[in-house]
């Protein structure tokens, strides 16, 4: 391989790597990375004006290259648990991908000691308290 071909190959390789890594990033703003299954899950929080001292939780599930999820109507499930897996404060499921994301907002007096669980909606029952992330550990949306 001559020097020009090698240079072109290196540039193309670098571009492909940068596109792949950029695609794995959360949407614009400040987000906490929660976990990865077939998708990548992020969350952030904003004060809930309807219930002083509580939060609204925003989640963003990134399709992570699994484009067949659209055709198969596989989406994202998010739940807030309080004190145990069976005490679900609020939950949502959605299969509507907008671009590369499903974004959900969870409202309902979410407290710092509650826990958030987000997963692809292709496997079953969640343990949102045992496996979840404490709301206090989630960054404020920026």
Backbone as CSV, one residue per row, in Angstrom:
resi,resn,N_x,N_y,N_z,CA_x,CA_y,CA_z,C_x,C_y,C_z
1,UNK,0.862,-1.175,0.000,0.000,0.000,0.000,0.905,1.234,0.000
2,UNK,0.639,2.154,-0.920,1.490,3.340,-0.951,1.069,4.344,0.118
3,UNK,1.842,5.371,0.268,1.646,6.359,1.330,0.284,7.063,1.225
4,UNK,-0.179,7.384,0.033,-1.468,8.065,-0.148,-2.612,7.149,0.278
5,UNK,-2.574,5.889,-0.143,-3.627,4.952,0.247,-3.660,4.747,1.761
6,UNK,-2.471,4.669,2.358,-2.391,4.500,3.803,-2.971,5.714,4.527
7,UNK,-2.667,6.899,4.046,-3.197,8.128,4.655,-4.719,8.172,4.540
8,UNK,-5.237,7.853,3.348,-6.681,7.836,3.145,-7.336,6.815,4.075
9,UNK,-6.766,5.636,4.203,-7.310,4.601,5.079,-7.317,5.059,6.536
10,UNK,-6.263,5.706,6.968,-6.205,6.206,8.348,-7.243,7.296,8.597
11,UNK,-7.419,8.209,7.644,-8.414,9.283,7.793,-9.821,8.700,7.831
12,UNK,-10.136,7.783,6.930,-11.457,7.157,6.910,-11.696,6.395,8.218
13,UNK,-10.712,5.670,8.684,-10.836,4.944,9.951,-11.098,5.887,11.115
14,UNK,-10.381,6.993,11.168,-10.578,7.977,12.242,-11.976,8.581,12.178
15,UNK,-12.453,8.869,10.971,-13.805,9.417,10.821,-14.858,8.426,11.296
16,UNK,-14.699,7.168,10.931,-15.660,6.153,11.367,-15.656,6.009,12.883
17,UNK,-14.495,6.049,13.496,-14.426,5.965,14.963,-15.086,7.164,15.613
18,UNK,-14.875,8.363,15.067,-15.464,9.547,15.682,-16.975,9.553,15.511
19,UNK,-17.487,9.082,14.382,-18.931,8.997,14.188,-19.531,7.985,15.160
20,UNK,-18.896,6.833,15.308,-19.395,5.805,16.227,-19.405,6.279,17.661
21,UNK,-18.343,6.941,18.114,-18.301,7.385,19.507,-19.232,8.562,19.739
22,UNK,-19.397,9.440,18.754,-20.323,10.560,18.915,-21.751,10.051,19.019
23,UNK,-22.069,8.995,18.297,-23.421,8.459,18.313,-23.782,7.864,19.673
24,UNK,-22.792,7.455,20.453,-23.057,6.833,21.749,-23.236,7.859,22.862
25,UNK,-23.139,9.106,22.548,-23.267,10.155,23.557,-24.734,10.452,23.842
26,UNK,-25.000,10.981,25.046,-26.378,11.372,25.368,-26.781,12.591,24.552
27,UNK,-28.076,12.926,24.570,-28.496,14.140,23.875,-27.818,15.361,24.503
28,UNK,-27.923,16.489,23.844,-27.304,17.721,24.341,-27.790,18.039,25.754
29,UNK,-26.915,18.621,26.542,-27.251,18.991,27.917,-26.528,18.100,28.908
30,UNK,-26.931,18.196,30.159,-26.308,17.424,31.232,-27.147,16.195,31.541
31,UNK,-26.545,15.017,31.411,-27.235,13.748,31.628,-26.354,12.820,32.444
32,UNK,-26.973,11.977,33.238,-26.283,10.926,33.955,-26.440,9.628,33.161
33,UNK,-25.333,8.957,32.882,-25.412,7.647,32.235,-25.881,6.646,33.289
34,UNK,-26.958,5.911,32.993,-27.511,4.947,33.941,-26.975,3.546,33.705
35,UNK,-27.138,3.070,32.481,-26.746,1.697,32.192,-26.875,1.433,30.694
36,UNK,-26.393,0.244,30.302,-26.477,-0.173,28.906,-27.046,-1.582,28.868
37,UNK,-28.053,-1.779,28.040,-28.503,-3.113,27.654,-28.353,-3.114,26.131
38,UNK,-29.348,-3.462,25.368,-29.241,-3.302,23.914,-29.189,-1.819,23.547
39,UNK,-29.698,-0.973,24.445,-29.706,0.469,24.265,-28.807,1.102,25.332
40,UNK,-28.661,2.432,25.280,-27.944,3.174,26.323,-28.961,4.105,26.974
41,UNK,-28.965,4.135,28.301,-29.981,4.881,29.048,-29.342,6.013,29.858
42,UNK,-29.966,7.184,29.774,-29.505,8.389,30.452,-30.684,9.010,31.203
43,UNK,-30.377,9.851,32.203,-31.430,10.564,32.923,-30.883,11.879,33.459
44,UNK,-31.807,12.798,33.702,-31.507,14.032,34.406,-32.781,14.439,35.141
45,UNK,-32.672,15.421,36.027,-33.828,15.815,36.842,-33.991,17.325,36.832
46,UNK,-35.257,17.742,36.982,-35.606,19.156,37.121,-36.589,19.275,38.279
47,UNK,-36.571,20.416,38.977,-37.537,20.580,40.073,-38.973,20.466,39.558
48,UNK,-39.813,19.804,40.319,-41.235,19.654,39.975,-41.983,20.825,40.600
49,UNK,-42.454,21.730,39.783,-43.136,22.936,40.287,-44.486,22.611,40.901
50,UNK,-45.062,21.479,40.544,-46.375,21.093,41.076,-46.275,20.572,42.504
51,UNK,-45.115,20.054,42.890,-44.942,19.493,44.234,-43.576,19.935,44.761
52,UNK,-43.594,20.973,45.546,-42.357,21.583,46.049,-41.448,20.552,46.737
53,UNK,-40.151,20.647,46.431,-39.172,19.749,47.034,-39.063,18.398,46.348
54,UNK,-39.736,18.222,45.229,-39.662,16.957,44.495,-39.133,17.219,43.081
55,UNK,-38.988,16.142,42.320,-38.371,16.214,40.993,-39.267,15.657,39.894
56,UNK,-39.020,16.132,38.686,-39.455,15.461,37.469,-38.200,14.818,36.897
57,UNK,-38.334,13.605,36.436,-37.185,12.882,35.885,-37.359,12.760,34.376
58,UNK,-36.328,13.135,33.662,-36.316,12.981,32.208,-35.355,11.860,31.862
59,UNK,-35.794,10.967,31.000,-34.921,9.891,30.549,-34.733,9.994,29.044
60,UNK,-33.611,9.504,28.581,-33.323,9.430,27.149,-32.695,8.066,26.895
61,UNK,-33.381,7.259,26.104,-32.865,5.948,25.717,-32.370,6.054,24.289
62,UNK,-31.084,5.770,24.105,-30.434,5.864,22.813,-30.497,4.511,22.110
63,UNK,-30.872,4.495,20.843,-31.081,3.255,20.097,-29.790,2.448,19.927
64,UNK,-28.637,3.090,19.994,-27.336,2.409,20.058,-27.088,1.446,18.894
65,UNK,-27.542,1.827,17.704,-27.296,1.007,16.528,-28.278,-0.127,16.316
66,UNK,-29.237,-0.299,17.203,-30.216,-1.390,17.101,-31.461,-0.919,16.347
67,UNK,-31.283,-0.574,15.073,-32.374,-0.001,14.296,-33.550,-0.942,14.092
68,UNK,-33.361,-2.248,14.266,-34.483,-3.176,14.137,-35.503,-2.972,15.261
69,UNK,-35.132,-2.254,16.311,-36.065,-1.974,17.410,-37.280,-1.197,16.915
70,UNK,-37.102,-0.337,15.932,-38.230,0.422,15.373,-39.240,-0.534,14.728
71,UNK,-38.743,-1.404,13.863,-39.613,-2.342,13.149,-40.301,-3.305,14.110
72,UNK,-39.590,-3.748,15.132,-40.139,-4.712,16.087,-40.942,-4.042,17.203
73,UNK,-41.017,-2.709,17.166,-41.757,-1.913,18.168,-41.236,-2.184,19.584
74,UNK,-39.924,-2.267,19.694,-39.279,-2.389,20.997,-38.939,-0.984,21.462
75,UNK,-39.296,-0.666,22.677,-39.081,0.673,23.185,-38.330,0.686,24.495
76,UNK,-38.709,1.637,25.330,-38.059,1.836,26.621,-39.106,1.849,27.728
77,UNK,-38.707,1.344,28.888,-39.533,1.319,30.092,-38.755,2.029,31.185
78,UNK,-39.428,2.911,31.922,-38.796,3.610,33.043,-39.745,3.556,34.235
79,UNK,-39.170,3.393,35.431,-39.985,3.328,36.651,-39.240,3.986,37.802
80,UNK,-40.023,4.616,38.673,-39.516,5.172,39.925,-40.084,4.312,41.048
81,UNK,-39.198,3.807,41.897,-39.622,2.973,43.029,-39.276,3.688,44.329
82,UNK,-40.100,3.430,45.338,-39.890,4.023,46.658,-39.871,2.915,47.703
83,UNK,-38.708,2.635,48.262,-38.587,1.716,49.386,-38.604,0.232,49.056
84,UNK,-38.931,-0.149,47.828,-38.962,-1.555,47.463,-39.388,-1.730,46.022
85,UNK,-39.122,-2.907,45.470,-39.415,-3.171,44.054,-40.892,-3.088,43.710
86,UNK,-41.756,-3.385,44.647,-43.195,-3.398,44.345,-43.883,-2.054,44.548
87,UNK,-43.195,-1.100,45.146,-43.790,0.212,45.383,-43.376,1.175,44.273
88,UNK,-44.052,1.056,43.130,-43.762,1.897,41.969,-44.548,3.196,42.107
89,UNK,-43.835,4.313,42.148,-44.447,5.634,42.264,-45.033,6.056,40.925
90,UNK,-44.270,5.850,39.869,-44.697,6.207,38.514,-43.874,5.380,37.536
91,UNK,-44.495,5.012,36.414,-43.759,4.306,35.365,-44.318,4.701,34.007
92,UNK,-43.499,4.527,32.984,-43.918,4.813,31.607,-43.214,3.867,30.661
93,UNK,-43.896,3.557,29.581,-43.332,2.766,28.488,-43.680,3.475,27.191
94,UNK,-42.753,3.481,26.254,-43.015,4.098,24.957,-42.210,3.366,23.897
95,UNK,-42.777,3.246,22.702,-42.087,2.599,21.585,-41.845,3.572,20.432
96,UNK,-42.116,4.836,20.651,-41.978,5.836,19.577,-40.575,6.433,19.589
97,UNK,-39.727,5.946,18.699,-38.374,6.480,18.559,-38.454,7.790,17.791
98,UNK,-37.840,8.811,18.325,-37.754,10.103,17.646,-36.283,10.342,17.363
99,UNK,-35.920,10.189,16.089,-34.504,10.181,15.766,-33.901,8.930,16.382
100,UNK,-32.875,9.094,17.170,-32.196,7.956,17.782,-32.596,7.739,19.243
101,UNK,-33.640,8.443,19.725,-33.988,8.402,21.141,-35.470,8.153,21.398
102,UNK,-35.733,7.587,22.561,-37.051,7.648,23.191,-36.829,8.461,24.451
103,UNK,-37.584,9.547,24.582,-37.469,10.401,25.765,-38.761,10.305,26.565
104,UNK,-38.610,10.100,27.858,-39.756,9.994,28.764,-39.595,11.000,29.888
105,UNK,-40.727,11.503,30.408,-40.718,12.346,31.605,-41.583,11.670,32.653
106,UNK,-41.017,11.507,33.836,-41.713,10.873,34.956,-42.012,11.940,35.996
107,UNK,-43.309,12.109,36.292,-43.762,13.096,37.268,-44.528,12.373,38.365
108,UNK,-44.615,12.994,39.507,-45.440,12.409,40.561,-44.788,12.460,41.930
109,UNK,-44.169,13.588,42.240,-43.593,13.729,43.569,-42.364,12.875,43.804
110,UNK,-41.482,12.793,42.827,-40.278,11.982,42.936,-39.325,12.619,43.952
111,UNK,-38.857,11.809,44.887,-37.991,12.292,45.968,-36.552,11.816,45.780
112,UNK,-35.636,12.467,46.472,-34.209,12.132,46.360,-33.901,10.699,46.751
113,UNK,-34.665,10.129,47.685,-34.380,8.768,48.133,-35.083,7.700,47.290
114,UNK,-35.869,8.097,46.293,-36.456,7.149,45.345,-35.359,6.645,44.414
115,UNK,-35.692,5.598,43.660,-34.730,5.049,42.692,-35.369,4.944,41.313
116,UNK,-34.540,5.171,40.301,-34.963,5.126,38.903,-34.366,3.904,38.228
117,UNK,-35.194,3.212,37.455,-34.751,2.101,36.623,-35.250,2.346,35.209
118,UNK,-34.366,2.183,34.232,-34.730,2.300,32.817,-34.164,1.081,32.103
119,UNK,-34.971,0.496,31.217,-34.521,-0.665,30.455,-35.201,-0.690,29.101
120,UNK,-34.619,-1.459,28.184,-35.304,-1.739,26.939,-36.549,-2.543,27.274
121,UNK,-37.649,-2.282,26.588,-38.911,-2.951,26.933,-39.044,-4.311,26.271
122,UNK,-37.941,-4.971,26.072,-37.944,-6.283,25.433,-37.699,-7.412,26.426
123,UNK,-37.436,-7.092,27.663,-37.280,-8.171,28.634,-37.994,-7.808,29.910
124,UNK,-38.242,-8.832,30.694,-39.231,-8.623,31.683,-38.831,-8.460,33.072
125,UNK,-39.639,-8.689,34.012,-39.946,-7.717,35.052,-38.714,-7.067,35.655
126,UNK,-38.863,-5.796,35.844,-37.777,-4.991,36.388,-37.750,-5.076,37.907
127,UNK,-36.588,-4.774,38.459,-36.423,-4.618,39.903,-35.934,-3.188,40.129
128,UNK,-36.843,-2.215,40.004,-36.416,-0.816,39.988,-35.784,-0.332,41.290
129,UNK,-36.121,-0.939,42.412,-35.501,-0.529,43.661,-34.136,-1.200,43.815
130,UNK,-34.088,-2.492,43.657,-32.837,-3.240,43.843,-31.763,-2.823,42.846
131,UNK,-32.157,-2.600,41.601,-31.202,-2.318,40.542,-31.130,-0.839,40.155
132,UNK,-32.014,-0.028,40.714,-32.136,1.363,40.286,-31.046,2.292,40.791
133,UNK,-31.077,3.492,40.252,-30.153,4.571,40.612,-30.882,5.560,41.508
134,UNK,-30.259,5.930,42.630,-30.878,6.916,43.528,-31.056,8.237,42.811
135,UNK,-32.208,8.851,42.991,-32.511,10.135,42.349,-31.485,11.192,42.768
136,UNK,-31.039,11.139,44.011,-30.050,12.110,44.500,-28.761,12.059,43.677
137,UNK,-28.441,10.930,43.059,-27.208,10.764,42.293,-27.340,11.231,40.837
138,UNK,-28.545,11.562,40.420,-28.782,11.965,39.030,-28.565,13.471,38.901
139,UNK,-27.869,13.872,37.850,-27.552,15.274,37.630,-28.794,16.076,37.242
140,UNK,-28.754,17.373,37.513,-29.814,18.279,37.048,-29.660,18.479,35.550
141,UNK,-30.786,18.562,34.868,-30.760,18.794,33.432,-30.137,20.165,33.171
142,UNK,-29.302,20.241,32.153,-28.620,21.503,31.852,-29.107,22.121,30.595
